[in-house]
């Protein structure tokens, strides 16, 4: 498994939304973030470009992570 160096910033909106999730949803979100950090992950995250540098990554059928991507900086905005 290969990881690349990236800085993660968590927006207040992301943290507030994360606190509202059930324990199993938080665990799934953490696993999805770890997959995002890998460069050789499968299409299981189904990443989609939303607008300009904003992307959406699927955690499961009900949850998606919304984030803004710079070169090596990701700002997790909402889930």
Secondary structure, 3 states (H helix, E strand, C coil): CCECCCEEEECHHHHHHHHCCCHHHHHHHHHHHHHHHECCCCHHHCCEEEECCEEEEECCCCCEEEEEECCCEEEEEEC
